Amino acid sequence: MAGVLAGMRVVEGSAFVAVPLAGMTLAQMGADVIRFDRPQGGLDAHRWPVTKDGASLFWAGMNKGKRSLAVDMARPEGQEIVTALICAPGPDAGMFLTNLRARGWMDYPALQARRADLIMVSLTGTRRGEPAVDYTVNPSLGFPLATGAEGSTEPVAHVLPAWDCIAGGMVVNALLAAERHRLRTGKGQLAELSLKDVAAAMMANLGIVGEVAVNGVDRAKAGNALYGAYGQDFVLACGTRVMVVGLTDRQWRGLVKVTETEAALAALAQRLGMDLRQEGNRWLARKEITAVFKPWFAARRLDEVGPLFDGAGLTWSVFRSFAGAVTQDPDLSPDNPMFAMLDQPGIGRLAVPGSPVTFSDFARMGPVAAPVLGEHTEEILGDLLGLGSGQIGKLMDAGVVAQGTRPAVRAA
């Protein structure tokens, strides 16, 4: 099934989250994405979570739909194979994504000498080239000290690698922008970005830098409250915790109406001298507002609150664990057209997502299993680099490359 990027070929040398995510995003839109790793596996070949047999669920999740080349890049023959693959001729080839240390034979000048119109997107940790991950970027920029229970002084490191996820999207954007430029001018280029710069830019874009520089405010922890408007968690009579949001005027009016607190909130607004139709005032009065709502939630069970909120089109959610979400939320199952049941070799049968994006001129592409390490080595060397079976055999015998084979699908 062809996708919107059918015909495009991208080579990926990567680890961690952002660049593997970028390559997978391109593959799920139809590009032929070839990932190269050492024969023993790259830095994330065994990254957790893993199955009881040690198969990486992370690897399977981040490399869906790609082809895999296993090659020893420490040897000159392996370096030549990767260089030839990156710089292969053709208008739809010559594109390279990486967050590996691009030095010597794999830096842009060396590769560009082999293909003048090469497009390369390189992600580093910091703009100076230092290593960084979300768990180091976040503390340096202040997020853990603004996250957690109100009044707490302990930092809270978020479990979602948000900057990696955003950076992955930016890597895709950079590649497609550079490819458009090449189509128009015939010129390739190097696009560079860093994980910390992605985070710093978003921090400023969200107004946090201005909040400090202009207002002199160092944002404090506010628990689960929605900063700058009204959003709060409540515990129901059945013990279920829910999150409700009154960010927009429509959301706020709906929440007040369903909870039948119009009179109480009007009295509160008069007492405080605040117009609670303004979202900033709702933030300032959040504790008083929560005190008005709390008895209503405490007296009702989820089976009563859920239909009321859904019927009114409110913005709300139940708090769940990961296991609760997987077993209870239909958006994480084949009920959602993005998901399909897929046999992942070595792991089993499970619900796997394709791309969240749909295009009106293309049928939705279903998810494709991740490769095993080196699964496509022989076909890449033969079909793309034109090596004969004898040459490929010698390279395999010498340990320069390796061919992976798919294990049986474990019972889920």
Secondary structure as the mmCIF struct_conf table of DSSP 4:
data_model
#
loop_
_struct_conf.conf_type_id
_struct_conf.id
_struct_conf.beg_label_comp_id
_struct_conf.beg_label_asym_id
_struct_conf.beg_label_seq_id
_struct_conf.end_label_comp_id
_struct_conf.end_label_asym_id
_struct_conf.end_label_seq_id
TURN_TY1_P TURN_TY1_P1 VAL A 4 GLY A 7
STRN STRN1 ARG A 9 GLY A 13
BEND BEND1 PHE A 16 VAL A 17
HELX_RH_AL_P HELX_RH_AL_P1 ALA A 18 ALA A 27
TURN_TY1_P TURN_TY1_P2 GLN A 28 GLY A 30
STRN STRN2 ASP A 32 ASP A 37
TURN_TY1_P TURN_TY1_P3 PRO A 39 GLN A 40
TURN_TY1_P TURN_TY1_P4 LEU A 43 HIS A 46
HELX_LH_PP_P HELX_LH_PP_P1 ARG A 47 ARG A 47
BEND BEND2 TRP A 48 PRO A 49
STRN STRN3 VAL A 50 VAL A 50
TURN_TY1_P TURN_TY1_P5 LYS A 52 ASP A 53
STRN STRN4 SER A 56 SER A 56
HELX_RH_AL_P HELX_RH_AL_P2 LEU A 57 MET A 62
BEND BEND3 ASN A 63 ASN A 63
TURN_TY1_P TURN_TY1_P6 LYS A 64 GLY A 65
STRN STRN5 ARG A 67 VAL A 71
TURN_TY1_P TURN_TY1_P7 MET A 73 ALA A 74
BEND BEND4 ARG A 75 ARG A 75
HELX_RH_AL_P HELX_RH_AL_P3 PRO A 76 ILE A 86
TURN_TY1_P TURN_TY1_P8 CYS A 87 CYS A 87
BEND BEND5 GLY A 90 GLY A 90
TURN_TY1_P TURN_TY1_P9 PRO A 91 ASP A 92
STRN STRN6 MET A 95 THR A 98
BEND BEND6 LEU A 100 LEU A 100
HELX_RH_3T_P HELX_RH_3T_P1 GLY A 104 MET A 106
BEND BEND7 ASP A 107 ASP A 107
HELX_RH_AL_P HELX_RH_AL_P4 TYR A 108 GLN A 112
TURN_TY1_P TURN_TY1_P10 ALA A 113 ARG A 114
TURN_TY1_P TURN_TY1_P11 ALA A 116 ASP A 117
STRN STRN7 ILE A 119 THR A 124
BEND BEND8 GLY A 125 THR A 126
TURN_TY1_P TURN_TY1_P12 ARG A 127 ARG A 128
BEND BEND9 GLY A 129 GLY A 129
HELX_RH_AL_P HELX_RH_AL_P5 ASP A 134 LEU A 141
TURN_TY1_P TURN_TY1_P13 GLY A 142 GLY A 142
HELX_RH_3T_P HELX_RH_3T_P2 PHE A 143 ALA A 146
BEND BEND10 THR A 147 ALA A 149
TURN_TY1_P TURN_TY1_P14 GLU A 150 GLY A 151
BEND BEND11 GLU A 154 GLU A 154
BEND BEND12 VAL A 159 LEU A 160
HELX_RH_AL_P HELX_RH_AL_P6 ALA A 162 THR A 185
BEND BEND13 GLY A 186 GLY A 186
STRN STRN8 GLN A 189 SER A 194
HELX_RH_AL_P HELX_RH_AL_P7 LEU A 195 ASN A 205
TURN_TY1_P TURN_TY1_P15 LEU A 206 GLY A 207
HELX_RH_AL_P HELX_RH_AL_P8 ILE A 208 ALA A 213
TURN_TY1_P TURN_TY1_P16 VAL A 214 ASN A 215
HELX_LH_PP_P HELX_LH_PP_P2 ARG A 219 LYS A 221
TURN_TY1_P TURN_TY1_P17 GLY A 223 ASN A 224
TURN_TY1_P TURN_TY1_P18 TYR A 227 GLY A 228
BEND BEND14 ALA A 229 ALA A 229
STRN STRN9 TYR A 230 VAL A 235
TURN_TY1_P TURN_TY1_P19 ALA A 237 CYS A 238
BEND BEND15 GLY A 239 GLY A 239
STRN STRN10 ARG A 241 GLY A 246
BEND BEND16 THR A 248 THR A 248
HELX_RH_AL_P HELX_RH_AL_P9 ASP A 249 VAL A 258
TURN_TY1_P TURN_TY1_P20 THR A 259 GLU A 260
HELX_RH_AL_P HELX_RH_AL_P10 GLU A 262 LEU A 272
TURN_TY1_P TURN_TY1_P21 GLY A 273 GLY A 273
TURN_TY1_P TURN_TY1_P22 LEU A 276 ARG A 277
BEND BEND17 GLN A 278 GLN A 278
HELX_RH_AL_P HELX_RH_AL_P11 GLU A 279 LEU A 284
TURN_TY1_P TURN_TY1_P23 ALA A 285 ALA A 285
HELX_RH_AL_P HELX_RH_AL_P12 ARG A 286 ALA A 298
TURN_TY1_P TURN_TY1_P24 ALA A 299 ALA A 299
HELX_RH_AL_P HELX_RH_AL_P13 LEU A 302 GLY A 311
TURN_TY1_P TURN_TY1_P25 ALA A 312 GLY A 313
STRN STRN11 THR A 315 VAL A 318
HELX_RH_AL_P HELX_RH_AL_P14 PHE A 322 GLN A 328
HELX_RH_3T_P HELX_RH_3T_P3 PRO A 330 LEU A 332
BEND BEND18 SER A 333 SER A 333
TURN_TY1_P TURN_TY1_P26 PRO A 334 ASP A 335
BEND BEND19 ASN A 336 ASN A 336
TURN_TY1_P TURN_TY1_P27 PRO A 337 MET A 338
STRN STRN12 PHE A 339 GLN A 344
TURN_TY1_P TURN_TY1_P28 PRO A 345 ILE A 347
STRN STRN13 GLY A 348 PRO A 353
BEND BEND20 PRO A 356 PRO A 356
TURN_TY1_P TURN_TY1_P29 SER A 360 ASP A 361
BEND BEND21 PHE A 362 PHE A 362
HELX_LH_PP_P HELX_LH_PP_P3 ALA A 363 PRO A 367
HELX_LH_PP_P HELX_LH_PP_P4 ALA A 369 VAL A 372
TURN_TY1_P TURN_TY1_P30 LEU A 373 HIS A 376
HELX_RH_AL_P HELX_RH_AL_P15 THR A 377 GLU A 379
HELX_RH_PI_P HELX_RH_PI_P1 ILE A 380 LEU A 384
TURN_TY1_P TURN_TY1_P31 LEU A 385 LEU A 385
HELX_RH_AL_P HELX_RH_AL_P16 SER A 389 ASP A 397
TURN_TY1_P TURN_TY1_P32 ALA A 398 GLY A 399
BEND BEND22 VAL A 400 VAL A 400
STRN STRN14 VAL A 401 ALA A 402
HELX_LH_PP_P HELX_LH_PP_P5 ARG A 406 ALA A 411
#
